[in-house]
Amino acid sequence: TPAGAQAPDPPRRPDLVGPRPGVPMTGRSDEVRRTCIDVAVTFVAAQPGGARRVLARHRRLPDGTCGGCVGAAAPWPCTAATVARLAARSAEPGS
């Protein structure tokens, strides 16, 4: 741009269905949550040993919380464990 001229505004990005900062997954519609979980399951299932590795970290502790979630105690199965369990199930023959 010439000296002193303002750069044009960048093109607007279309609204995304996926995660948005500050909007928790629990506050979204069932359809959006389902879509996000389906994408995550597909991703984890495509990784070599993905479900096994996630479940090795996100395991149930004796108090019923997740050992892999940091910060506030998350009840088990947490979202990561749920995604991994669904990914493992989707990888089974006949599923």
mmCIF file as gemmi writes it, N, C-alpha and C atoms, coordinates in Angstrom:
data_model
loop_
_atom_site.group_PDB
_atom_site.id
_atom_site.type_symbol
_atom_site.label_atom_id
_atom_site.label_alt_id
_atom_site.label_comp_id
_atom_site.label_asym_id
_atom_site.label_entity_id
_atom_site.label_seq_id
_atom_site.pdbx_PDB_ins_code
_atom_site.Cartn_x
_atom_site.Cartn_y
_atom_site.Cartn_z
_atom_site.occupancy
_atom_site.B_iso_or_equiv
_atom_site.pdbx_formal_charge
_atom_site.auth_seq_id
_atom_site.auth_asym_id
_atom_site.pdbx_PDB_model_num
ATOM 1 N N . THR Axp A 1 ? 0.841 -1.185 0 1 0 ? 1 A 1
ATOM 2 C CA . THR Axp A 1 ? 0 0 0 1 0 ? 1 A 1
ATOM 3 C C . THR Axp A 1 ? 0.882 1.243 0 1 0 ? 1 A 1
ATOM 4 N N . PRO Axp A 2 ? 0.444 2.32 -0.624 1 0 ? 2 A 1
ATOM 5 C CA . PRO Axp A 2 ? 1.226 3.559 -0.623 1 0 ? 2 A 1
ATOM 6 C C . PRO Axp A 2 ? 1.382 4.094 0.796 1 0 ? 2 A 1
ATOM 7 N N . ALA Axp A 3 ? 2.441 4.846 1.02 1 0 ? 3 A 1
ATOM 8 C CA . ALA Axp A 3 ? 2.703 5.41 2.349 1 0 ? 3 A 1
ATOM 9 C C . ALA Axp A 3 ? 1.497 6.205 2.818 1 0 ? 3 A 1
ATOM 10 N N . GLY Axp A 4 ? 1.084 5.972 4.038 1 0 ? 4 A 1
ATOM 11 C CA . GLY Axp A 4 ? -0.028 6.694 4.628 1 0 ? 4 A 1
ATOM 12 C C . GLY Axp A 4 ? -1.399 6.1 4.332 1 0 ? 4 A 1
ATOM 13 N N . ALA Axp A 5 ? -1.468 5.175 3.388 1 0 ? 5 A 1
ATOM 14 C CA . ALA Axp A 5 ? -2.766 4.558 3.052 1 0 ? 5 A 1
ATOM 15 C C . ALA Axp A 5 ? -3.009 3.377 3.985 1 0 ? 5 A 1
ATOM 16 N N . GLN Axp A 6 ? -4.252 3.162 4.305 1 0 ? 6 A 1
ATOM 17 C CA . GLN Axp A 6 ? -4.604 2.023 5.155 1 0 ? 6 A 1
ATOM 18 C C . GLN Axp A 6 ? -4.689 0.761 4.321 1 0 ? 6 A 1
ATOM 19 N N . ALA Axp A 7 ? -4.232 -0.325 4.907 1 0 ? 7 A 1
ATOM 20 C CA . ALA Axp A 7 ? -4.356 -1.622 4.238 1 0 ? 7 A 1
ATOM 21 C C . ALA Axp A 7 ? -5.824 -2.015 4.232 1 0 ? 7 A 1
ATOM 22 N N . PRO Axp A 8 ? -6.269 -2.697 3.181 1 0 ? 8 A 1
ATOM 23 C CA . PRO Axp A 8 ? -7.676 -3.124 3.148 1 0 ? 8 A 1
ATOM 24 C C . PRO Axp A 8 ? -7.943 -4.154 4.24 1 0 ? 8 A 1
ATOM 25 N N . ASP Axp A 9 ? -9.19 -4.203 4.686 1 0 ? 9 A 1
ATOM 26 C CA . ASP Axp A 9 ? -9.577 -5.211 5.676 1 0 ? 9 A 1
ATOM 27 C C . ASP Axp A 9 ? -9.432 -6.591 5.063 1 0 ? 9 A 1
ATOM 28 N N . PRO Axp A 10 ? -8.979 -7.554 5.871 1 0 ? 10 A 1
ATOM 29 C CA . PRO Axp A 10 ? -8.888 -8.923 5.339 1 0 ? 10 A 1
ATOM 30 C C . PRO Axp A 10 ? -10.287 -9.461 5.059 1 0 ? 10 A 1
ATOM 31 N N . PRO Axp A 11 ? -10.392 -10.422 4.132 1 0 ? 11 A 1
ATOM 32 C CA . PRO Axp A 11 ? -11.718 -10.99 3.853 1 0 ? 11 A 1
ATOM 33 C C . PRO Axp A 11 ? -12.281 -11.652 5.104 1 0 ? 11 A 1
ATOM 34 N N . ARG Axp A 12 ? -13.598 -11.595 5.255 1 0 ? 12 A 1
ATOM 35 C CA . ARG Axp A 12 ? -14.25 -12.235 6.407 1 0 ? 12 A 1
ATOM 36 C C . ARG Axp A 12 ? -14.188 -13.739 6.268 1 0 ? 12 A 1
ATOM 37 N N . ARG Axp A 13 ? -13.907 -14.386 7.351 1 0 ? 13 A 1
ATOM 38 C CA . ARG Axp A 13 ? -13.879 -15.834 7.378 1 0 ? 13 A 1
ATOM 39 C C . ARG Axp A 13 ? -15.278 -16.343 7.641 1 0 ? 13 A 1
ATOM 40 N N . PRO Axp A 14 ? -15.708 -17.383 6.943 1 0 ? 14 A 1
ATOM 41 C CA . PRO Axp A 14 ? -17.05 -17.913 7.239 1 0 ? 14 A 1
ATOM 42 C C . PRO Axp A 14 ? -17.097 -18.475 8.654 1 0 ? 14 A 1
ATOM 43 N N . ASP Axp A 15 ? -18.282 -18.471 9.237 1 0 ? 15 A 1
ATOM 44 C CA . ASP Axp A 15 ? -18.432 -19.056 10.571 1 0 ? 15 A 1
ATOM 45 C C . ASP Axp A 15 ? -18.062 -20.527 10.51 1 0 ? 15 A 1
ATOM 46 N N . LEU Axp A 16 ? -17.305 -20.942 11.493 1 0 ? 16 A 1
ATOM 47 C CA . LEU Axp A 16 ? -16.854 -22.327 11.545 1 0 ? 16 A 1
ATOM 48 C C . LEU Axp A 16 ? -17.724 -23.119 12.507 1 0 ? 16 A 1
ATOM 49 N N . VAL Axp A 17 ? -17.884 -24.398 12.218 1 0 ? 17 A 1
ATOM 50 C CA . VAL Axp A 17 ? -18.674 -25.268 13.084 1 0 ? 17 A 1
ATOM 51 C C . VAL Axp A 17 ? -17.847 -25.716 14.276 1 0 ? 17 A 1
ATOM 52 N N . GLY Axp A 18 ? -16.546 -25.777 14.112 1 0 ? 18 A 1
ATOM 53 C CA . GLY Axp A 18 ? -15.659 -26.325 15.13 1 0 ? 18 A 1
ATOM 54 C C . GLY Axp A 18 ? -15.51 -25.437 16.351 1 0 ? 18 A 1
ATOM 55 N N . PRO Axp A 19 ? -14.535 -25.784 17.189 1 0 ? 19 A 1
ATOM 56 C CA . PRO Axp A 19 ? -14.332 -25.075 18.444 1 0 ? 19 A 1
ATOM 57 C C . PRO Axp A 19 ? -14.075 -23.587 18.242 1 0 ? 19 A 1
ATOM 58 N N . ARG Axp A 20 ? -14.629 -22.791 19.141 1 0 ? 20 A 1
ATOM 59 C CA . ARG Axp A 20 ? -14.399 -21.354 19.139 1 0 ? 20 A 1
ATOM 60 C C . ARG Axp A 20 ? -13.976 -20.978 20.553 1 0 ? 20 A 1
ATOM 61 N N . PRO Axp A 21 ? -12.938 -20.156 20.67 1 0 ? 21 A 1
ATOM 62 C CA . PRO Axp A 21 ? -12.495 -19.761 22.012 1 0 ? 21 A 1
ATOM 63 C C . PRO Axp A 21 ? -13.641 -19.15 22.806 1 0 ? 21 A 1
ATOM 64 N N . GLY Axp A 22 ? -13.747 -19.525 24.055 1 0 ? 22 A 1
ATOM 65 C CA . GLY Axp A 22 ? -14.735 -18.944 24.937 1 0 ? 22 A 1
ATOM 66 C C . GLY Axp A 22 ? -16.134 -19.542 24.836 1 0 ? 22 A 1
ATOM 67 N N . VAL Axp A 23 ? -16.347 -20.492 23.929 1 0 ? 23 A 1
ATOM 68 C CA . VAL Axp A 23 ? -17.667 -21.118 23.804 1 0 ? 23 A 1
ATOM 69 C C . VAL Axp A 23 ? -17.494 -22.598 24.145 1 0 ? 23 A 1
ATOM 70 N N . PRO Axp A 24 ? -17.863 -22.998 25.358 1 0 ? 24 A 1
ATOM 71 C CA . PRO Axp A 24 ? -17.664 -24.392 25.738 1 0 ? 24 A 1
ATOM 72 C C . PRO Axp A 24 ? -18.51 -25.341 24.889 1 0 ? 24 A 1
ATOM 73 N N . MET Axp A 25 ? -17.992 -26.534 24.681 1 0 ? 25 A 1
ATOM 74 C CA . MET Axp A 25 ? -18.691 -27.532 23.874 1 0 ? 25 A 1
ATOM 75 C C . MET Axp A 25 ? -20.077 -27.821 24.442 1 0 ? 25 A 1
ATOM 76 N N . THR Axp A 26 ? -20.213 -27.804 25.769 1 0 ? 26 A 1
ATOM 77 C CA . THR Axp A 26 ? -21.503 -28.122 26.368 1 0 ? 26 A 1
ATOM 78 C C . THR Axp A 26 ? -22.558 -27.075 26.075 1 0 ? 26 A 1
ATOM 79 N N . GLY Axp A 27 ? -22.153 -25.873 25.652 1 0 ? 27 A 1
ATOM 80 C CA . GLY Axp A 27 ? -23.104 -24.82 25.359 1 0 ? 27 A 1
ATOM 81 C C . GLY Axp A 27 ? -23.554 -24.803 23.911 1 0 ? 27 A 1
ATOM 82 N N . ARG Axp A 28 ? -23.167 -25.79 23.148 1 0 ? 28 A 1
ATOM 83 C CA . ARG Axp A 28 ? -23.509 -25.827 21.726 1 0 ? 28 A 1
ATOM 84 C C . ARG Axp A 28 ? -24.625 -26.818 21.469 1 0 ? 28 A 1
ATOM 85 N N . SER Axp A 29 ? -25.217 -26.715 20.303 1 0 ? 29 A 1
ATOM 86 C CA . SER Axp A 29 ? -26.323 -27.602 19.953 1 0 ? 29 A 1
ATOM 87 C C . SER Axp A 29 ? -25.851 -29.048 19.85 1 0 ? 29 A 1
ATOM 88 N N . ASP Axp A 30 ? -26.78 -29.976 20.003 1 0 ? 30 A 1
ATOM 89 C CA . ASP Axp A 30 ? -26.439 -31.398 19.885 1 0 ? 30 A 1
ATOM 90 C C . ASP Axp A 30 ? -25.806 -31.695 18.534 1 0 ? 30 A 1
ATOM 91 N N . GLU Axp A 31 ? -26.328 -31.066 17.474 1 0 ? 31 A 1
ATOM 92 C CA . GLU Axp A 31 ? -25.801 -31.32 16.133 1 0 ? 31 A 1
ATOM 93 C C . GLU Axp A 31 ? -24.338 -30.888 16.018 1 0 ? 31 A 1
ATOM 94 N N . VAL Axp A 32 ? -23.988 -29.736 16.56 1 0 ? 32 A 1
ATOM 95 C CA . VAL Axp A 32 ? -22.605 -29.258 16.508 1 0 ? 32 A 1
ATOM 96 C C . VAL Axp A 32 ? -21.718 -30.151 17.353 1 0 ? 32 A 1
ATOM 97 N N . ARG Axp A 33 ? -22.166 -30.514 18.555 1 0 ? 33 A 1
ATOM 98 C CA . ARG Axp A 33 ? -21.367 -31.408 19.406 1 0 ? 33 A 1
ATOM 99 C C . ARG Axp A 33 ? -21.129 -32.732 18.704 1 0 ? 33 A 1
ATOM 100 N N . ARG Axp A 34 ? -22.17 -33.288 18.084 1 0 ? 34 A 1
ATOM 101 C CA . ARG Axp A 34 ? -22.044 -34.557 17.388 1 0 ? 34 A 1
ATOM 102 C C . ARG Axp A 34 ? -21.024 -34.438 16.253 1 0 ? 34 A 1
ATOM 103 N N . THR Axp A 35 ? -21.082 -33.366 15.503 1 0 ? 35 A 1
ATOM 104 C CA . THR Axp A 35 ? -20.159 -33.162 14.392 1 0 ? 35 A 1
ATOM 105 C C . THR Axp A 35 ? -18.731 -33.089 14.894 1 0 ? 35 A 1
ATOM 106 N N . CYS Axp A 36 ? -18.486 -32.337 15.955 1 0 ? 36 A 1
ATOM 107 C CA . CYS Axp A 36 ? -17.136 -32.209 16.507 1 0 ? 36 A 1
ATOM 108 C C . CYS Axp A 36 ? -16.623 -33.552 17.015 1 0 ? 36 A 1
ATOM 109 N N . ILE Axp A 37 ? -17.47 -34.296 17.701 1 0 ? 37 A 1
ATOM 110 C CA . ILE Axp A 37 ? -17.061 -35.611 18.208 1 0 ? 37 A 1
ATOM 111 C C . ILE Axp A 37 ? -16.764 -36.549 17.047 1 0 ? 37 A 1
ATOM 112 N N . ASP Axp A 38 ? -17.597 -36.544 16.015 1 0 ? 38 A 1
ATOM 113 C CA . ASP Axp A 38 ? -17.361 -37.415 14.855 1 0 ? 38 A 1
ATOM 114 C C . ASP Axp A 38 ? -16.015 -37.113 14.206 1 0 ? 38 A 1
ATOM 115 N N . VAL Axp A 39 ? -15.686 -35.834 14.065 1 0 ? 39 A 1
ATOM 116 C CA . VAL Axp A 39 ? -14.403 -35.443 13.465 1 0 ? 39 A 1
ATOM 117 C C . VAL Axp A 39 ? -13.257 -35.919 14.356 1 0 ? 39 A 1
ATOM 118 N N . ALA Axp A 40 ? -13.392 -35.749 15.659 1 0 ? 40 A 1
ATOM 119 C CA . ALA Axp A 40 ? -12.346 -36.175 16.587 1 0 ? 40 A 1
ATOM 120 C C . ALA Axp A 40 ? -12.167 -37.693 16.564 1 0 ? 40 A 1
ATOM 121 N N . VAL Axp A 41 ? -13.263 -38.435 16.513 1 0 ? 41 A 1
ATOM 122 C CA . VAL Axp A 41 ? -13.198 -39.902 16.46 1 0 ? 41 A 1
ATOM 123 C C . VAL Axp A 41 ? -12.473 -40.341 15.191 1 0 ? 41 A 1
ATOM 124 N N . THR Axp A 42 ? -12.816 -39.744 14.067 1 0 ? 42 A 1
ATOM 125 C CA . THR Axp A 42 ? -12.167 -40.084 12.805 1 0 ? 42 A 1
ATOM 126 C C . THR Axp A 42 ? -10.673 -39.797 12.874 1 0 ? 42 A 1
ATOM 127 N N . PHE Axp A 43 ? -10.309 -38.653 13.454 1 0 ? 43 A 1
ATOM 128 C CA . PHE Axp A 43 ? -8.896 -38.284 13.585 1 0 ? 43 A 1
ATOM 129 C C . PHE Axp A 43 ? -8.144 -39.283 14.455 1 0 ? 43 A 1
ATOM 130 N N . VAL Axp A 44 ? -8.671 -39.588 15.64 1 0 ? 44 A 1
ATOM 131 C CA . VAL Axp A 44 ? -7.992 -40.508 16.558 1 0 ? 44 A 1
ATOM 132 C C . VAL Axp A 44 ? -7.882 -41.897 15.939 1 0 ? 44 A 1
ATOM 133 N N . ALA Axp A 45 ? -8.952 -42.347 15.286 1 0 ? 45 A 1
ATOM 134 C CA . ALA Axp A 45 ? -8.941 -43.681 14.669 1 0 ? 45 A 1
ATOM 135 C C . ALA Axp A 45 ? -7.901 -43.774 13.557 1 0 ? 45 A 1
ATOM 136 N N . ALA Axp A 46 ? -7.596 -42.664 12.902 1 0 ? 46 A 1
ATOM 137 C CA . ALA Axp A 46 ? -6.635 -42.667 11.794 1 0 ? 46 A 1
ATOM 138 C C . ALA Axp A 46 ? -5.179 -42.671 12.27 1 0 ? 46 A 1
ATOM 139 N N . GLN Axp A 47 ? -4.944 -42.385 13.542 1 0 ? 47 A 1
ATOM 140 C CA . GLN Axp A 47 ? -3.585 -42.349 14.065 1 0 ? 47 A 1
ATOM 141 C C . GLN Axp A 47 ? -3.155 -43.756 14.481 1 0 ? 47 A 1
ATOM 142 N N . PRO Axp A 48 ? -1.935 -44.163 14.116 1 0 ? 48 A 1
ATOM 143 C CA . PRO Axp A 48 ? -1.468 -45.475 14.559 1 0 ? 48 A 1
ATOM 144 C C . PRO Axp A 48 ? -1.466 -45.554 16.091 1 0 ? 48 A 1
ATOM 145 N N . GLY Axp A 49 ? -2.249 -46.463 16.632 1 0 ? 49 A 1
ATOM 146 C CA . GLY Axp A 49 ? -2.335 -46.631 18.081 1 0 ? 49 A 1
ATOM 147 C C . GLY Axp A 49 ? -2.987 -45.457 18.787 1 0 ? 49 A 1
ATOM 148 N N . GLY Axp A 50 ? -3.711 -44.63 18.045 1 0 ? 50 A 1
ATOM 149 C CA . GLY Axp A 50 ? -4.276 -43.406 18.612 1 0 ? 50 A 1
ATOM 150 C C . GLY Axp A 50 ? -5.19 -43.65 19.788 1 0 ? 50 A 1
ATOM 151 N N . ALA Axp A 51 ? -6.159 -44.512 19.638 1 0 ? 51 A 1
ATOM 152 C CA . ALA Axp A 51 ? -7.112 -44.77 20.729 1 0 ? 51 A 1
ATOM 153 C C . ALA Axp A 51 ? -6.395 -45.354 21.939 1 0 ? 51 A 1
ATOM 154 N N . ARG Axp A 52 ? -5.495 -46.274 21.71 1 0 ? 52 A 1
ATOM 155 C CA . ARG Axp A 52 ? -4.751 -46.905 22.81 1 0 ? 52 A 1
ATOM 156 C C . ARG Axp A 52 ? -3.927 -45.868 23.573 1 0 ? 52 A 1
ATOM 157 N N . ARG Axp A 53 ? -3.266 -44.971 22.837 1 0 ? 53 A 1
ATOM 158 C CA . ARG Axp A 53 ? -2.427 -43.959 23.488 1 0 ? 53 A 1
ATOM 159 C C . ARG Axp A 53 ? -3.257 -42.957 24.288 1 0 ? 53 A 1
ATOM 160 N N . VAL Axp A 54 ? -4.4 -42.549 23.755 1 0 ? 54 A 1
ATOM 161 C CA . VAL Axp A 54 ? -5.261 -41.614 24.489 1 0 ? 54 A 1
ATOM 162 C C . VAL Axp A 54 ? -5.787 -42.286 25.755 1 0 ? 54 A 1
ATOM 163 N N . LEU Axp A 55 ? -6.224 -43.534 25.622 1 0 ? 55 A 1
ATOM 164 C CA . LEU Axp A 55 ? -6.774 -44.237 26.792 1 0 ? 55 A 1
ATOM 165 C C . LEU Axp A 55 ? -5.716 -44.564 27.833 1 0 ? 55 A 1
ATOM 166 N N . ALA Axp A 56 ? -4.456 -44.692 27.421 1 0 ? 56 A 1
ATOM 167 C CA . ALA Axp A 56 ? -3.381 -44.925 28.39 1 0 ? 56 A 1
ATOM 168 C C . ALA Axp A 56 ? -3.203 -43.709 29.294 1 0 ? 56 A 1
ATOM 169 N N . ARG Axp A 57 ? -3.435 -42.531 28.741 1 0 ? 57 A 1
ATOM 170 C CA . ARG Axp A 57 ? -3.296 -41.312 29.533 1 0 ? 57 A 1
ATOM 171 C C . ARG Axp A 57 ? -4.602 -40.953 30.247 1 0 ? 57 A 1
ATOM 172 N N . HIS Axp A 58 ? -5.712 -41.061 29.561 1 0 ? 58 A 1
ATOM 173 C CA . HIS Axp A 58 ? -7.017 -40.68 30.122 1 0 ? 58 A 1
ATOM 174 C C . HIS Axp A 58 ? -7.699 -41.924 30.681 1 0 ? 58 A 1
ATOM 175 N N . ARG Axp A 59 ? -7.237 -42.322 31.848 1 0 ? 59 A 1
ATOM 176 C CA . ARG Axp A 59 ? -7.758 -43.529 32.499 1 0 ? 59 A 1
ATOM 177 C C . ARG Axp A 59 ? -8.517 -43.135 33.76 1 0 ? 59 A 1
ATOM 178 N N . ARG Axp A 60 ? -9.381 -44.024 34.186 1 0 ? 60 A 1
ATOM 179 C CA . ARG Axp A 60 ? -10.21 -43.757 35.37 1 0 ? 60 A 1
ATOM 180 C C . ARG Axp A 60 ? -9.389 -43.948 36.635 1 0 ? 60 A 1
ATOM 181 N N . LEU Axp A 61 ? -9.436 -42.945 37.496 1 0 ? 61 A 1
ATOM 182 C CA . LEU Axp A 61 ? -8.788 -43.04 38.805 1 0 ? 61 A 1
ATOM 183 C C . LEU Axp A 61 ? -9.784 -43.611 39.81 1 0 ? 61 A 1
ATOM 184 N N . PRO Axp A 62 ? -9.298 -44.096 40.95 1 0 ? 62 A 1
ATOM 185 C CA . PRO Axp A 62 ? -10.204 -44.682 41.946 1 0 ? 62 A 1
ATOM 186 C C . PRO Axp A 62 ? -11.327 -43.752 42.403 1 0 ? 62 A 1
ATOM 187 N N . ASP Axp A 63 ? -11.1 -42.445 42.351 1 0 ? 63 A 1
ATOM 188 C CA . ASP Axp A 63 ? -12.157 -41.516 42.789 1 0 ? 63 A 1
ATOM 189 C C . ASP Axp A 63 ? -13.158 -41.197 41.68 1 0 ? 63 A 1
ATOM 190 N N . GLY Axp A 64 ? -13.02 -41.848 40.504 1 0 ? 64 A 1
ATOM 191 C CA . GLY Axp A 64 ? -13.965 -41.657 39.416 1 0 ? 64 A 1
ATOM 192 C C . GLY Axp A 64 ? -13.655 -40.489 38.493 1 0 ? 64 A 1
ATOM 193 N N . THR Axp A 65 ? -12.486 -39.866 38.69 1 0 ? 65 A 1
ATOM 194 C CA . THR Axp A 65 ? -12.087 -38.783 37.803 1 0 ? 65 A 1
ATOM 195 C C . THR Axp A 65 ? -11.068 -39.29 36.79 1 0 ? 65 A 1
ATOM 196 N N . CYS Axp A 66 ? -10.743 -38.426 35.826 1 0 ? 66 A 1
ATOM 197 C CA . CYS Axp A 66 ? -9.802 -38.779 34.765 1 0 ? 66 A 1
ATOM 198 C C . CYS Axp A 66 ? -8.382 -38.44 35.189 1 0 ? 66 A 1
ATOM 199 N N . GLY Axp A 67 ? -7.481 -39.383 35.023 1 0 ? 67 A 1
ATOM 200 C CA . GLY Axp A 67 ? -6.077 -39.168 35.371 1 0 ? 67 A 1
ATOM 201 C C . GLY Axp A 67 ? -5.318 -38.345 34.353 1 0 ? 67 A 1
ATOM 202 N N . GLY Axp A 68 ? -5.874 -38.142 33.169 1 0 ? 68 A 1
ATOM 203 C CA . GLY Axp A 68 ? -5.165 -37.415 32.127 1 0 ? 68 A 1
ATOM 204 C C . GLY Axp A 68 ? -5.584 -35.975 31.977 1 0 ? 68 A 1
ATOM 205 N N . CYS Axp A 69 ? -6.721 -35.613 32.505 1 0 ? 69 A 1
ATOM 206 C CA . CYS Axp A 69 ? -7.195 -34.233 32.385 1 0 ? 69 A 1
ATOM 207 C C . CYS Axp A 69 ? -6.53 -33.384 33.46 1 0 ? 69 A 1
ATOM 208 N N . VAL Axp A 70 ? -6.017 -32.237 33.048 1 0 ? 70 A 1
ATOM 209 C CA . VAL Axp A 70 ? -5.344 -31.349 34.001 1 0 ? 70 A 1
ATOM 210 C C . VAL Axp A 70 ? -6.283 -30.209 34.363 1 0 ? 70 A 1
ATOM 211 N N . GLY Axp A 71 ? -5.965 -29.549 35.444 1 0 ? 71 A 1
ATOM 212 C CA . GLY Axp A 71 ? -6.842 -28.467 35.911 1 0 ? 71 A 1
ATOM 213 C C . GLY Axp A 71 ? -7.9 -29.046 36.818 1 0 ? 71 A 1
ATOM 214 N N . ALA Axp A 72 ? -9.123 -28.628 36.625 1 0 ? 72 A 1
ATOM 215 C CA . ALA Axp A 72 ? -10.224 -29.124 37.443 1 0 ? 72 A 1
ATOM 216 C C . ALA Axp A 72 ? -10.443 -30.61 37.171 1 0 ? 72 A 1
ATOM 217 N N . ALA Axp A 73 ? -10.798 -31.34 38.197 1 0 ? 73 A 1
ATOM 218 C CA . ALA Axp A 73 ? -11.044 -32.775 38.05 1 0 ? 73 A 1
ATOM 219 C C . ALA Axp A 73 ? -12.205 -33.011 37.09 1 0 ? 73 A 1
ATOM 220 N N . ALA Axp A 74 ? -11.966 -33.844 36.096 1 0 ? 74 A 1
ATOM 221 C CA . ALA Axp A 74 ? -13.007 -34.169 35.118 1 0 ? 74 A 1
ATOM 222 C C . ALA Axp A 74 ? -13.529 -35.563 35.42 1 0 ? 74 A 1
ATOM 223 N N . PRO Axp A 75 ? -14.834 -35.742 35.425 1 0 ? 75 A 1
ATOM 224 C CA . PRO Axp A 75 ? -15.367 -37.084 35.641 1 0 ? 75 A 1
ATOM 225 C C . PRO Axp A 75 ? -14.981 -37.986 34.474 1 0 ? 75 A 1
ATOM 226 N N . TRP Axp A 76 ? -14.739 -39.249 34.79 1 0 ? 76 A 1
ATOM 227 C CA . TRP Axp A 76 ? -14.384 -40.218 33.751 1 0 ? 76 A 1
ATOM 228 C C . TRP Axp A 76 ? -15.635 -40.97 33.333 1 0 ? 76 A 1
ATOM 229 N N . PRO Axp A 77 ? -15.889 -41.237 32.058 1 0 ? 77 A 1
ATOM 230 C CA . PRO Axp A 77 ? -14.975 -40.933 30.963 1 0 ? 77 A 1
ATOM 231 C C . PRO Axp A 77 ? -15.068 -39.471 30.555 1 0 ? 77 A 1
ATOM 232 N N . CYS Axp A 78 ? -13.913 -38.843 30.422 1 0 ? 78 A 1
ATOM 233 C CA . CYS Axp A 78 ? -13.848 -37.469 29.938 1 0 ? 78 A 1
ATOM 234 C C . CYS Axp A 78 ? -14.109 -37.478 28.426 1 0 ? 78 A 1
ATOM 235 N N . THR Axp A 79 ? -14.124 -36.315 27.823 1 0 ? 79 A 1
ATOM 236 C CA . THR Axp A 79 ? -14.367 -36.232 26.387 1 0 ? 79 A 1
ATOM 237 C C . THR Axp A 79 ? -13.288 -36.967 25.606 1 0 ? 79 A 1
ATOM 238 N N . ALA Axp A 80 ? -12.027 -36.81 26.012 1 0 ? 80 A 1
ATOM 239 C CA . ALA Axp A 80 ? -10.934 -37.481 25.298 1 0 ? 80 A 1
ATOM 240 C C . ALA Axp A 80 ? -11.086 -39.005 25.369 1 0 ? 80 A 1
ATOM 241 N N . ALA Axp A 81 ? -11.424 -39.522 26.541 1 0 ? 81 A 1
ATOM 242 C CA . ALA Axp A 81 ? -11.609 -40.971 26.686 1 0 ? 81 A 1
ATOM 243 C C . ALA Axp A 81 ? -12.806 -41.45 25.879 1 0 ? 81 A 1
ATOM 244 N N . THR Axp A 82 ? -13.87 -40.668 25.858 1 0 ? 82 A 1
ATOM 245 C CA . THR Axp A 82 ? -15.053 -41.035 25.076 1 0 ? 82 A 1
ATOM 246 C C . THR Axp A 82 ? -14.712 -41.093 23.599 1 0 ? 82 A 1
ATOM 247 N N . VAL Axp A 83 ? -13.982 -40.099 23.104 1 0 ? 83 A 1
ATOM 248 C CA . VAL Axp A 83 ? -13.563 -40.089 21.696 1 0 ? 83 A 1
ATOM 249 C C . VAL Axp A 83 ? -12.7 -41.31 21.404 1 0 ? 83 A 1
ATOM 250 N N . ALA Axp A 84 ? -11.742 -41.6 22.28 1 0 ? 84 A 1
ATOM 251 C CA . ALA Axp A 84 ? -10.849 -42.745 22.067 1 0 ? 84 A 1
ATOM 252 C C . ALA Axp A 84 ? -11.616 -44.068 22.092 1 0 ? 84 A 1
ATOM 253 N N . ARG Axp A 85 ? -12.567 -44.191 23.004 1 0 ? 85 A 1
ATOM 254 C CA . ARG Axp A 85 ? -13.356 -45.431 23.055 1 0 ? 85 A 1
ATOM 255 C C . ARG Axp A 85 ? -14.178 -45.609 21.784 1 0 ? 85 A 1
ATOM 256 N N . LEU Axp A 86 ? -14.763 -44.516 21.284 1 0 ? 86 A 1
ATOM 257 C CA . LEU Axp A 86 ? -15.512 -44.595 20.032 1 0 ? 86 A 1
ATOM 258 C C . LEU Axp A 86 ? -14.576 -44.904 18.859 1 0 ? 86 A 1
ATOM 259 N N . ALA Axp A 87 ? -13.38 -44.327 18.87 1 0 ? 87 A 1
ATOM 260 C CA . ALA Axp A 87 ? -12.409 -44.602 17.802 1 0 ? 87 A 1
ATOM 261 C C . ALA Axp A 87 ? -11.981 -46.06 17.824 1 0 ? 87 A 1
ATOM 262 N N . ALA Axp A 88 ? -11.753 -46.591 19.017 1 0 ? 88 A 1
ATOM 263 C CA . ALA Axp A 88 ? -11.369 -48.006 19.128 1 0 ? 88 A 1
ATOM 264 C C . ALA Axp A 88 ? -12.496 -48.904 18.618 1 0 ? 88 A 1
ATOM 265 N N . ARG Axp A 89 ? -13.727 -48.569 18.976 1 0 ? 89 A 1
ATOM 266 C CA . ARG Axp A 89 ? -14.879 -49.343 18.54 1 0 ? 89 A 1
ATOM 267 C C . ARG Axp A 89 ? -15.026 -49.278 17.015 1 0 ? 89 A 1
ATOM 268 N N . SER Axp A 90 ? -14.78 -48.099 16.433 1 0 ? 90 A 1
ATOM 269 C CA . SER Axp A 90 ? -14.924 -47.944 14.978 1 0 ? 90 A 1
ATOM 270 C C . SER Axp A 90 ? -13.851 -48.705 14.215 1 0 ? 90 A 1
ATOM 271 N N . ALA Axp A 91 ? -12.742 -49.011 14.874 1 0 ? 91 A 1
ATOM 272 C CA . ALA Axp A 91 ? -11.644 -49.743 14.225 1 0 ? 91 A 1
ATOM 273 C C . ALA Axp A 91 ? -11.842 -51.258 14.305 1 0 ? 91 A 1
ATOM 274 N N . GLU Axp A 92 ? -12.801 -51.701 15.11 1 0 ? 92 A 1
ATOM 275 C CA . GLU Axp A 92 ? -13.037 -53.142 15.252 1 0 ? 92 A 1
ATOM 276 C C . GLU Axp A 92 ? -13.625 -53.703 13.953 1 0 ? 92 A 1
ATOM 277 N N . PRO Axp A 93 ? -13.231 -54.926 13.596 1 0 ? 93 A 1
ATOM 278 C CA . PRO Axp A 93 ? -13.79 -55.546 12.399 1 0 ? 93 A 1
ATOM 279 C C . PRO Axp A 93 ? -15.321 -55.65 12.512 1 0 ? 93 A 1
ATOM 280 N N . GLY Axp A 94 ? -15.995 -55.339 11.437 1 0 ? 94 A 1
ATOM 281 C CA . GLY Axp A 94 ? -17.444 -55.44 11.407 1 0 ? 94 A 1
ATOM 282 C C . GLY Axp A 94 ? -18.179 -54.232 11.921 1 0 ? 94 A 1
ATOM 283 N N . SER Axp A 95 ? -17.418 -53.186 12.296 1 0 ? 95 A 1
ATOM 284 C CA . SER Axp A 95 ? -18.115 -51.988 12.809 1 0 ? 95 A 1
ATOM 285 C C . SER Axp A 95 ? -18.378 -51 11.711 1 0 ? 95 A 1
